[in-house]
Amino acid sequence: MLLFLIALSTSQAADEPQAKVDPIVVTGRRIDDAEADLKSCLARQCKPNEDIDATLRLAETQLMAGKYRDARTTLLAALKRNKDEARAYPIPVSDLYRANGKVAAHLGFDKDYYSSTWGIYRTLKHGLPSEDHRKFTALMEVAEMMFRTRGHERARHYYDRVSDEARRAGRPDIAAIAQLRSAIRHLPPGSDMQIRAIERIAEMDGTQMRAPVLEAKVALARIAYSKGDEANAEILQKQLAAFDIKRPILIYSPPYRMVQREMDSGSDFAFPFG
């Protein structure tokens, strides 16, 4: 009877019309096509911003294909062509420096990573209006580069510099964000020193300080969850709800613990799998 029911069930399932599934189409850009676009751009003596856009598309395609050194060659050639256009095209040239810096860091060329990151800052500082906030963002990138190449103390020094310059420029919100990120990334994790520094930002008032206060409260909630202090974390989480945030923010995700076990491989040898 059991075999009959199984056979009947299988037969009924086979008779049911299959739901139509739309095919999944994966699209990508071929390196040859991106390379041809760049060559065509250069042949017609296109503007520097068009040259840089075509260069970045080619470099991205090369990176996706795992050709990191080819991407580096592409970016270095574009920098040689366009670095003198920084004043006229500050944003595109800074993007070129940023891409070159990231590839250089990935390949371990710290000297090039160092100079390219400074190139972002110099390009934006001299090419944008004095009140444009993006020069401060670029200096924060310098701070993170300093951490990777020089350590925590140098990174904190440059975050302090961002804070001082932003305060003088009348941007206390950017000054607070610089102080906050310095504390989050470059003070001992979960230490009293770190928590006090973050709390100072979280207690600030004023509409202008909304962004740093929000970021500080999220950081405190994450620290509380990581320490198992769920009561304090939930209080902070309720405070975050008052910000009426339109997009979800991941506050905390517990670490996954992989259990190692022996799996029968069907041979005389057993191999551990995580």
C-alpha positions in Angstrom: 0.0 0.0 0.0 2.8 2.4 0.9 4.5 1.8 -2.5 1.2 2.3 -4.2 0.7 5.7 -2.5 4.2 6.8 -3.3 3.8 5.8 -7.0 0.4 7.6 -7.1 1.9 10.8 -5.6 4.8 10.7 -8.1 2.4 10.2 -11.0 0.2 13.1 -9.9 3.2 15.4 -9.5 4.3 14.5 -13.0 0.9 15.3 -14.4 0.8 18.8 -12.9 1.8 21.5 -15.4 5.2 22.9 -14.6 5.3 26.6 -13.6 7.0 28.7 -16.2 10.3 30.0 -14.9 11.9 33.0 -16.6 15.5 32.3 -17.6 18.2 34.1 -15.6 20.3 36.1 -17.9 23.8 37.0 -16.7 25.3 39.9 -18.6 28.9 41.1 -18.5 31.3 43.3 -20.4 34.1 41.7 -22.5 37.6 43.0 -22.0 38.0 43.4 -25.7 34.9 45.6 -26.0 36.0 47.8 -23.1 39.5 48.1 -24.6 38.1 49.0 -28.0 35.9 51.7 -26.4 39.0 53.2 -24.7 41.1 53.1 -27.9 38.2 54.7 -29.9 38.0 57.5 -27.3 41.7 58.2 -27.4 41.7 58.1 -31.2 39.2 60.9 -31.5 41.0 62.8 -28.7 38.1 62.7 -26.3 37.8 64.9 -23.3 39.7 63.9 -20.1 36.5 62.9 -18.3 35.4 60.7 -21.2 38.9 59.1 -21.2 38.7 58.5 -17.5 35.2 57.0 -17.7 36.4 54.6 -20.4 39.5 53.8 -18.5 37.6 52.9 -15.3 35.2 50.7 -17.2 38.1 48.8 -18.8 39.9 48.5 -15.4 36.8 47.2 -13.7 36.3 44.6 -16.4 39.9 43.5 -16.1 39.5 43.2 -12.3 36.4 41.1 -12.7 38.4 38.8 -14.8 41.1 38.6 -12.2 43.6 40.5 -14.4 44.8 42.8 -11.5 48.1 43.7 -13.1 46.5 44.6 -16.4 44.1 46.8 -14.5 47.0 48.5 -12.8 48.7 49.1 -16.1 45.5 50.6 -17.5 45.1 53.0 -14.6 48.7 54.1 -14.5 48.6 54.9 -18.2 45.4 57.0 -17.7 47.0 58.8 -14.8 50.0 59.7 -16.9 47.6 61.1 -19.5 45.3 63.0 -17.2 46.9 64.0 -13.9 47.6 67.5 -15.3 43.9 67.9 -15.8 43.1 67.9 -12.1 42.1 71.5 -11.8 39.7 71.3 -14.8 38.3 67.9 -13.9 38.8 67.3 -10.2 36.2 64.7 -9.6 37.1 62.4 -12.5 40.8 62.7 -11.8 40.2 62.0 -8.1 38.2 58.9 -9.1 41.2 57.7 -11.1 43.6 58.2 -8.2 41.2 56.3 -6.0 40.9 53.4 -8.3 44.6 53.2 -8.8 45.2 53.4 -5.0 42.8 50.5 -4.4 44.4 48.3 -7.0 47.9 49.2 -5.7 46.8 48.3 -2.1 45.4 45.0 -3.2 48.6 44.1 -5.0 50.8 45.3 -2.1 52.3 48.3 -3.7 52.1 50.5 -0.6 54.2 53.4 -2.0 51.7 53.8 -5.0 48.7 53.3 -2.6 50.2 56.1 -0.4 50.8 58.6 -3.3 47.5 57.9 -5.0 45.5 58.5 -1.8 47.3 61.8 -1.3 46.5 62.5 -5.0 42.8 62.2 -4.2 43.1 64.8 -1.5 45.3 67.2 -3.4 43.1 67.0 -6.5 39.8 67.8 -4.5 41.4 70.4 -2.3 42.8 72.5 -5.1 40.0 71.8 -7.7 36.8 72.2 -5.7 35.4 75.3 -3.9 36.7 75.9 -0.4 33.3 75.1 1.1 33.0 71.7 -0.6 32.9 68.9 2.0 34.5 66.3 -0.3 38.0 67.4 0.6 37.3 66.3 4.2 36.1 62.9 3.0 39.3 62.6 1.0 41.4 63.4 4.1 39.5 60.6 5.9 40.7 58.3 3.1 44.2 59.5 3.9 43.7 58.6 7.5 42.6 55.1 6.6 45.5 54.8 4.3 47.8 55.9 7.1 46.4 53.1 9.3 47.2 50.5 6.6 50.7 51.8 5.9 51.8 53.5 9.2 49.5 52.2 12.0 46.8 53.4 14.4 48.6 56.4 15.8 49.2 58.0 12.4 45.6 57.3 11.5 44.4 59.1 14.6 46.6 62.0 13.9 45.0 62.6 10.5 41.5 62.1 11.9 42.4 64.9 14.4 43.5 67.0 11.5 40.2 66.5 9.7 38.3 67.4 12.9 40.4 70.6 13.3 40.0 71.7 9.7 36.3 71.0 9.6 35.7 72.9 12.8 37.5 75.9 11.4 35.4 75.7 8.3 32.2 75.8 10.3 31.4 72.1 9.9 31.1 70.7 13.4 29.2 67.7 12.1 32.1 66.6 9.9 34.5 67.2 12.9 32.3 64.9 15.0 32.2 62.2 12.4 36.1 62.3 12.1 36.4 62.0 15.9 33.8 59.2 16.0 35.5 57.1 13.2 38.9 57.6 14.9 37.4 56.2 18.1 35.6 53.3 16.4 38.4 52.2 14.2 41.6 53.1 16.2 40.9 52.7 19.9 40.9 49.3 21.7 37.6 47.6 20.8 35.1 47.6 23.6 37.4 49.5 26.0 36.2 52.2 28.4 38.3 54.7 26.5 36.5 53.8 23.2 33.0 53.8 24.8 33.5 57.2 26.4 34.8 58.7 23.2 31.7 57.4 21.3 29.3 58.5 24.0 30.5 62.1 23.8 29.4 62.1 20.1 26.1 60.3 20.9 25.2 63.0 23.5 25.5 65.9 21.1 22.4 68.0 20.3 21.1 69.8 17.2 19.8 69.0 13.8 23.2 69.4 12.2 24.6 66.7 14.4 22.0 64.1 13.4 24.4 62.0 11.2 27.2 61.7 13.8 24.8 61.0 16.6 23.1 58.3 14.7 26.4 56.7 13.8 27.5 56.9 17.4 24.4 55.3 18.8 24.6 52.4 16.2 28.3 51.9 17.3 27.3 51.8 21.0 24.5 49.3 20.3 26.9 47.1 18.5 29.4 47.2 21.3 26.6 46.4 23.8 25.4 43.4 21.8 29.0 42.1 21.4 29.4 42.2 25.2 26.1 40.4 25.8 24.5 43.5 27.3 21.2 43.1 25.6 19.2 45.4 28.0 21.4 48.4 27.1 21.5 47.4 23.4 17.7 47.4 23.3 17.5 50.8 24.9 19.8 52.2 22.3 17.8 50.4 19.6 14.6 52.2 20.7 16.5 55.5 20.6 17.5 54.7 17.0 13.8 54.2 16.1 13.2 57.9 16.9 15.4 58.9 14.0 12.8 57.6 11.5 15.4 56.0 9.3 14.1 55.1 5.8 16.5 52.2 5.1 17.4 49.2 7.3 20.6 49.3 9.2 22.3 46.1 10.4 23.1 46.8 14.1 24.4 43.4 15.1 24.9 39.9 13.7 26.2 37.2 16.0 29.2 35.4 14.8 28.6 32.0 13.1 30.3 29.1 14.8 31.3 26.4 12.3 31.1 22.9 13.7 33.8 20.6 12.3 32.7 17.0 11.7 33.9 14.0 9.9 32.2 13.2 6.6 32.4 9.8 4.9 34.1 10.4 1.6 33.4 6.9 0.4 37.0 6.0 0.4 39.5 4.6 3.0 40.2 8.2 4.1 38.0 10.6 6.0 38.5 14.4 5.6 37.4 17.1 8.1 34.9 19.5 6.6 33.9 22.8 8.3 
